[in-house]
Amino acid sequence: MALQELNAPVFQSLKSFIQLKHLHARLFRFHLHQNQYLLNLVLKSAFHFKQSDYAAAVFTHTHEPNFHLYGTMIRRLVSSDCFTPAIEFFHSMRREGFLLNNSVFPFVLKSCSHIMDYDLGAKVHSLVIKAGFASDDSVQTGLVGFYSKLESVEDAHKVFDDMPEKNVVAWAAIMSAYIGARRFREAVDLFRNSLEMGMRPDSYILVRALSACIQLRDVGAGQHIHKCVTDMGMGRNVFVNTSLVDMYAKCGSMEKARAIFNEMHERDIVTWGTMIQGYAANGHPKEALEMFRMMLRENLRPDCYVIVGVLSACASLGALELGEQASSMMNKNEFLLNPVMGTALVDMYAKCGQMGAAWDVFKGMKTKDLVIYNAVISGLAMTGHVKAAFGCFALVHKGGLRADEHTFLGLLCGCTHAGLVDEGRRYFSSMKSSYSITPTIEHYGSMVDLLARAGLLDEAHRMILSLPMKANSIVWGALLGGCRLHKNTQLAEHVLKILIELEPWNSGNYVLLSNIYSTNQKWAESENIRAVMSARGVQKVRGYSWIEIDGVVHDFLVGDTSHPMSDDIYGKLDELAKDLRASGYVPTTEYVLFDIEEEEKQHFLGCHSEKLALAFGLIRSKDDAVIRIVKNLRVCGDCHTAIKLVSKITGREIIIWDNNRFHRFVDGSCSCRDYW
């Protein structure tokens, strides 16, 4: 075979590694095995067939390899993600006295960035300057990328500023540097600067810019990028569109997220997962489940991201059956091996009142990180298993983990619901003294809640006034909860005035204050607060309740007659009313003072939304099934008393999650011990 017959097209026509080896053998036969032009083609072909070891062996047996062979080895090793061997060839190349150029420097810098070797990268930068390539576009881009990857923002920006022509890759690298350093506002500003300088962003830059907007929760900047996407005709790019959906969803604009989703010609599983997670995170669990059903109709198999969103939605609705159906679509081991999925399943079971099942998942987890421990502690605390939560806290230490602020939030929640004031004080104190954790507003809110529920209203009030930060509506709301529980209308009046300033849109605060004025015969003040509410256009919050039957979630409003089984439901309520009266129950309006819904009026006491859901559950579920109801507002005292009796009369276990806490009604008593 003549030398002229062996050229690049011959090597490019090879179909397999075996063919390459045969051709290489023929080079030996014709004494061409040291021809460095042909050996360069052998090396490239070996890498093409993913045989880097073979390429290295060929190189090792080459006598006095030239610059081109070294360059090929470095470039192809880096392209194969073999960064450490590429660095070794770089050192060998220098020892042989070769001078690097712009065909090698960028690849060496990429290797330095991947092995996170700042010192070596800085030395390469010095070599770049000495070799006279400091102004080369590809080398400068490589330097910006290197410094960006190692989060050396200032160094990256110095090189970037020196670039006479800033290409798309350099813009992407410098933006990534700021995002990596969590300097998101500056990253967004850089994107705007790039547009002003005439740069046409690619999909990667658009996605990165949107990720910065997400971190800032800056929907305005996100809309600006959206306009750029439309103007550039990139509206069909699935990656960009998915990022736009994610940006709007995480900024709380689900209508805009849905509009983009509906217009997308191509949707991958990530897009579906983004919508499902968005609905679940923004308080639209029913829409999340409907989106999931749509996805299944498209014959798409859910991934872990989708399942986590679905389980979150099911947890919000108390939809145990749907949650178990969704989880059955994944291999059980995926939950036990993936902490994120395992935590979502634990949370779903806990919020559906199935702490036994949640504990079984926890025990089966192959790796238990602090997040899963926190989920279990929180679940145990919320469902009334406070001592078990304390025991799980001890397991955190045995597992070699260190508790964080979320751990203590769960513990304080348990103390609050069980009325364990001394334990709560001890845990709160140990945050600083033993764990060096500075309490956040949430921890102070839990302590105020604990003290207020226990009747220590003055102490709770003093704690608020001495906070190291400004008290928010959650903290003042916790004090109001204690006023509600202990019927302290004087302090409640003071608290509500503050809450109205903090939350001028919250109808409940106006209604409660108006009710308190009326009770104290302050008619003018009561009328005035109602007038202020009307003038501000504040609408009362309506009470909703949800119940899942046979995998379908049904929702009810107070006095609702829209359900197809409405006649049967009200018939069941009449039947229950007779049984309740026979048990000595008398509807009472003493709780109306602290009720905030349209459900205030006495003639509505018998048809509050949770009672409608309960009646429906009694009709449609099996006699031994647990009835699970979720309500968007606090269960009123009258309903709480009635449902306790219903559990005794019917022999049914009834679980209700309201916006305040978890209630398990069994045989005439509630797990909250009337402490909610």
N, C-alpha and C positions, 0 to 999 in steps of 0.2 A: 504493500500500500504506500503510495507516494505521499509526501508531506502535503503537497498542494490539494490532495483529496480530503485531507482532514481539516475541517473548518467548523465554525460555529453552527451552521445549519445541520451538519452531521450529528453533532452532540444534541442539538435541540430536537432532533427527530427520534431520539431514544425514548422508548416506552416504559422501561423498567430499570431498576438498579442492576439486575442481572445482565442486561444488555450493556450497561455502562462498564461493568467488570470485564465482559468479553472484549469490549473495545480497548479498555485499558491494557488488557493482556496483549493485544496486538501491538500496542505501542512498544512493549518490551521486546516483542518478536522482531520488530523493525528498528530496534535500538533508538526509539524516539521517546523513551520513558523519562528522559531528563530535559526534554524540550519544554521550556517554561511557558511558551505560548499555549501548547497543547495541555500541559499540566493545569494551567489556569482554567481551561475549559473543563477538565476532569473535576477540579474542585467545585466549580459552579454547578455541574451536573450532580455531584454527590450531595450537595446541599439541597438541590432541587428534589432529590429523592429522600430527603431528611436523613441522610447518612453522614452526620457531622464527624463521627468517630473515624469513618473511612477517609474523609477529607483530611482530618488531622494526621492520620497515618501516612497518606500520600505526601503531605507537606513535610513530615518528619524525615522521609526517605529522599527528599529532594536535596541535591547538592547546591549549596549557596542560593537559596531562594531569593528572587528579586523583589523589588518594591511592589510590583503588581500582585504577586502571590500573597505577600503579607496583607496588602489592602483587601484582597478578595476574602481571605480568612477572617479578618476583623469585621468587614461589612456583613458577611454571610452569618457569622456567629451571632452578631448583634441582632440581625433579622430573625434568627432562630431562638432568640431570648437566652443565648448562652453568654451572659455578660462577663462572668469571671474569666472564662477562657479567652475572651476577646481582649480583656485587660492584659492577660499574660502574653498574648501575641504582641500587644502594643509595647510592653516592656522589652520583649525580645527584639522587636524591630528597632527600638532605640539603641539597644546594646550593639546591634549590627551596624549602627551609624547611619541609618536611613533618616532622612528628614521628612516629617509628615506634611501633608498638604490638605487642601479643603475637601478631598475625597475621603479622608480618614478621620480628621478631627471631629466632625459631628457624631460619628459612630462611637468614638472613644468617650466623648462627653455623655452620650446617651447611656453607655455602660456605667459611667461614674454615677449618673443620677439614679440608675436602678439599684446599684449596690450601696447607694447613699454614702459615697466616699467624697466628702467635701474637699479634703486636703488634696487628693489626687486631681479632682476637677479643677481646683485652683492652680495646680502646677501645669495642667494642660492649657489653662487660660494663658499662663506665662509663655508656654511654648508657642501658642497661637500668635502672641504679640511678637516674639522673637523671629518667628518664621514669616512674618509680614502678612498674616491672614486676618488681622483684627478687623478689617473692613469688609471681609467677605460675607455676603448675605447668608449663605448656608451655615457658616461657622458662627456668625453672630446669633442666628436663630438657635443653633445648638447650645450656645452659652446661655441664652435667655431661658431655654428649656431646662438646662441643668440647674441653674440657680433657682428657678421657679419650683422645680421638683423638690429641692432641698429647703424650700421656704425661706430662702435668703432674698427677700423682696427687694431690698435696697440694691444689692449687687445686680439682680436681674434688671432692675429699672435703669441702672447706670448703663448697662450694655444696650438695653432697648433704646434709651435716649440717643445713643451714639449711632444708631442705625439710620443711614440716610433714606433707605427705602424699607419701610416696615411691612412685611408680608403678613398674610393671614395666619400662618403658623406662629409667627412671633407675637402677634396680637393675642392669639389663643393662649400662648405660654404665659405671657405677662398677666393676663386676666386670671389664669389658673393660679398664679403665684399669690395674687391678692385674695382669691377665694380660699386657697389653702391656709392663708394666714388669718382667715375669718374677717378680712377687711372688705366686706361685701359692698358697701357703698362706693368705695373707690373702684371696685371691679365694674360696677354699673357705670360709673363715670367714664372709665376707660372705654367701655363699649360705645358710649355716646361720642367720645373723642374720635374713635376709629371711624365712625360714620362721617363725622365732620371732615376727616382727612381723606374721604373718598374710598375707604376700604369696603369691599363687598363681603360681608361675613358669610362663612359657610355654616353648615348645619351644626358643627361642633361648637363654634363660637356662640351661636344663638342659644344652644342648649345650656352652655356654661353661664351665659348672661342671665338666662331665666332661672338657673339654680341660685344665683345671687339674689334675684328678686324674691325667690321663695324664702330664703333665709331672712330677708328684711321684711317679709310680708308686705312688700311694696307693689300693690296691684297697679298703681299708676305707671311705674317704670315698666312693669310687665306688659301693660297695654301698649306702651310705646314700642316695645319689641314686637308685639303682635302686629302692629301696623307695619313695621319694617318687613316682617315675614310676608304679609299680604302684598306690599308694594313690590317686593322682589320676586313674587310669584312662587314662593316656596310653600304654599298652602297645602301641597300634596305630600310633603315630606313627613313620614310617619313618626320619626324621632322628634322633629320639631313640634309637630302637633301634640304628641304625647306630653312633651315638656310644657306646652301651653296649657293643656288640660290640667297637668299637675300644679302649675303655678296658680291658675284660677281656683282650683280646689283648695289648695293650702292657704290661699288668701280669703277663703270663705265665699267665693263667687261661683257657686255650683251651677247657676243658670248659664253663665258664660262658658263654664267648662263643658256643660252638656251641649251647648250650641256648637262648639268646635267638634266635640265627639260625633254629633249627628251628621256633620258635614264631611267627616273623614271618609275617604274612599277605601282606605286600607287601615285596619285596626289589628294590632297584635295583642298578645295576652297581657303585655305590660300596660297597654292603653286601657283595656278592660279593668285590670287590677287598680289602675290609678283612679278610675271613676268609682269603683266599688269602695275603695279606701276613702276617697273624698266624701262620698255620701255618708259613710259610717262615721267619719271623724267630724263632720259638720252637723251631726244630729238628725240625719235623714236615714235611719236604718231601714225603713220599708223600701225606700228608693234603692238602697244598696242591694237589697235582696231581689228586687225586681230586675235590676241590672244584671245580677248574677244569673237569674233565670234566662234573660235574653242571651247572655253569653253561652249558656248551655245549649240553647236552641241553635246557636251558630256552630255547634259540634266542636267547641273548644274545650280542652281539658284544663281545669284550674291548676295554677301553680301555687307555691307557698304564699306569695304576696296576695293573691286573690282570696285564698282560704283565710288568711289572717283578717282581711277586711270583712269577709262574710261572718266569721266567728264574732268579730266586734259588733256587727249589726245584730246578730242573734243574741248576744249578751245584753244589748240595750233593750231588746224587746222581750227578753225572757223566753226566747223561742228555742227551747231545748231540742225539740224534735228536728227542727231545721238545722240546728247546729250540728247535731249528730249525723244527719244525712250528709251535710257538707264535709264533715271530717272523714266520713267513710270513703270519700272519693280519693283520699290520699292514703298511702301506705302508713300503717301505724308507726313504723320505725321512723318515718320522716318527722313525726311529732316528737318522738323521744330523742332524736339526734339533733333537731333544729331548735335551739332555745327560743327563738322568736315564735315559731309555730306552737311549741309546747306551752309557752306563756299565754298565748291567745286562747288555747284550749282550756287551760286552767282557769283563766278569767271568765270564759263563757260558762263553764260548769259552776263556778262560784256564784256568778250573778243569776244563775237559774236555780240556786239553792241546792246544788248537788256537790257539796264539799267533799263527800266521800269519793266521788268520781274524780274531782279535781286533785285530791290527795293521791289517788292511784296514778294519775298521769305524772304528778310531781315525783313520786317514788321511782317511776320507771325511766325518768330522764337520765340519759347517759352522762350528760354534763350539766351540772347545776350551777348556773351563774347567779349573781346577785339579783338580777332582774326577775328570775323565776322564783327565788326566795321571797322577794318583795311582793310578787303577785299572790303567793300562797298566804303570806302574813296578812296582806290586805283582805283577801277573800275570807280567811278565818275570822278576822276582826269584824268585818261587815256583817257576817252571818251569825255573830253572837258567840263564836267559839274562841273566846278571848284567851283562856288559859292555853289552848292549843297554839294560838298565835305567839304567845310568850315562849312556848316550848320550841316553836320553829325558829324564833329569834336566837335561841341558844344553839340551834343547829347551824346557823350562819357562821358562828365562831368555830364550831367543830369542823366545818367545811373549809376552814382557812380563809374565809372571806371577811371583809370589814364592812359593817353596816354603813349605809349612806343616809342622806336626808329622806329618801323615799321609804326606807325601812322604818324610820322613826315616825313618819307620817302615818303608816299603817298601824303601828303600835299605839300612837295617840288616839287614832280613830277607834281602836278597840277599847281603850280606857274610857273614851267619851261615851260610847254606846252602852258600856257596862256600868258606868258611874264610878269607876275606880280612880278617885281623885288622887290619892297618895301615890299609886303606881304611875299615874300620868305625870305628876310632878317629878317623880324620880327619873323617869325616862327623859323628860324634857331637860332636866338639869344635867343628865349624863351626856347629852349631845355635845355640850361644850367641854365639860370637865374631862370626859373619857374619850371622846371621839373627835374633838376639835372641829365640830360641825357648827357653823353659825346658823341659828334658827331663821327660817324664812317667814314671810307673812303667813304662809299656809300653816306652819307649826304654831305660830301665835294664835291663829284662828282656831286651831284644834284645842289649844289650852283654854281659850276664852269659851269655846263651846262646852268643854268639860266642866269648867267652873260654873258656867251659867246654868247648865242642865242640873247640876247638883244643888242649885239654889244659892250659890255664892255669887250673887249678882253684883254686889258692890266690889268684891275682889276682881271679878271679871272686868268690870268697868274701869277699875284702877289700872289693870294690866293694859287695856287699850290705850289709856291716856299716857302710859309710860313707854309705849312701843318705840323702838329705835327708828322706825319708819312710819310713814303715814298709814293709818288704818284704812283698809279698803272696804268695799261693801260686804265681802265675805266675812270679815271680822265683826263688823257691826251687825250683820245678819245673824251671826252666832249668838251674840248677846240678845238680840231680839227673840231668838228661839227660846232662850231661858226665860225671858219675860213672858212669852206665850205659855210656857209650861207651868210657870209659877204665878200666872195671872197678875203680874206687876205692870199695871197700865201706866203708872206715872213714868217709870223709866222707859217703857216701850214708846211713849209719846216723844220723849227726848231722842231716842234712837231713830225713830222713824223720820223725824225732821232731818236728821243727818243723812239717812239713806235716800231720801227724796232728792237731796242735793247731789249725792253721789250717783244715783241711778234715776234720773228724771224720766226715763222711759219705762220703768218698772211699775206696772199698774198695782201690784200687790201692796206696795208701800202706801200708796194713796188710800186704798180701800181700808187697810188696817187702821191708819191714822184717823180716817173719817169715822170708822166704827167706834174707835176709842173716844173721840169727841162726842159722838152721839150718846154713848153709854154714860159719859160724865155730864150729859145735858148741855154740852157746848154746841148748841145747834148752829150758831152762826159760823163757828170754826169748821164744823162738819160740812156745811153747805159750801163754804169757801174752798176747802180742799178738793171737793168734788168739782167745783167750777174751774179750779186751776187744772185739774186732771183733764177736764173737757177741753179747755182752751189750748192745752198742749197736744191735744189729739191722742192722748194715751188711751189705749184700748185694754180692757180687762183680759187677763189670761184665762182662757177656757180650759177646764179640766178634761184631759184625754186619758183613756185607759186602753191598754192593748192586751189581748189574750191570743195564744196560739192553739189552734185545734186542728189536728190532722195535717200539720205542716203548713197551715194557712193562718196568717195573722189577721185578726179582726180588731177594729178600733171602735171605741164608743165615746160619745160626748154626753155631758149631763143632759138628761131628759131626751136622749136620742130616740128617734122613732124611724130612722132610715134603714135599719138592718132588716133583711128579708124575714128574719124570725122575730121581729119586734113584738108581735102579739104574744108569742110563746114566752118571750123574755119577761114581759110585764105580767103575764099570768103567773110565771114562776116567782116574781117578786111579791105578788099578792099572796101567794101560798106561803112564802117565807115570812112575810109580815105577820100572818096569822100565827105561825109557829113561834115567832119571836115574841109576840104579845103573850102567848100562852106561857112563855118562859119568863115573863115579867119585864120584858124590854119595853121602854117607852122612848120614842124619838125625842131628842132634846136639841134645843137651839143654843144651849149655853156655850157651845164651841163657836158660834157664828162670829163672835167678836174677833176671833183670830183666824177666821177663814178668809181666803182672798179670791175665791172663784165666783162665777155666776151661780155656783151651787149653794149660795148663802141662804136662799129663801127656804122657809120651813117646808113648803109643799114640794120642794125638790129633794129633801133629805132622803126620801125613799128611792130616788132614781139618780143618784150620783153615778158618775161614769164607772167607778170600780164595782158598784153594786150591779150595774147592767152587765158588765163583763163577767162577774161572778155568777149571775143567773144563767147567762149563756153557757158558761163552763159547766155548771151543774147539769144543764140539759144535754149538752153534746158530748161530754167526756165520760169515760168508763167510771164505774162506781169506786174503783180503787186507784184511780189516777190522781196525781197531784195537780191542783189547779194553780197555774202561774199567771199572775197579772202584773203589768208594769203601768205605773201612773206618772204623768209629767209633773204633778204637784203633790203636796203633802196630803196624806190621807187625813180627813177630818176626824175629830174625836168621836162623833156619832157613828160614822162608818166603821171605825176601829172597834168600837164596842159591839156593833151589830155583827161584824164578821167573826169576832171571837165566838159569839153565840151560834152563828151559822156553822162554824167548824164543829161545835159540840153536837148540834142538832143533826147534822148530816153525816157526821163521822168522817168528814173529808179533811185532808191536809190542804191548806190554802197558803200560797206564797204571794206576797205583794211587795214589789219594789216601788217605793215612791221616791220623790226627789230628795228625801231626807234620810231614809234608811231602809233596811231589809226587815220584813215582817214574816214570820212563819207562824201561822195560826193552826194549832192542833188541840182538839178536845177542850175548847173554851179558853185557851190561853195563848198569848203571843210571845214570841222569842224576844221582843224588845222590852218585855215586862212593863208595858205602858210607859216606856221612857223614850219618847221620840219627839 
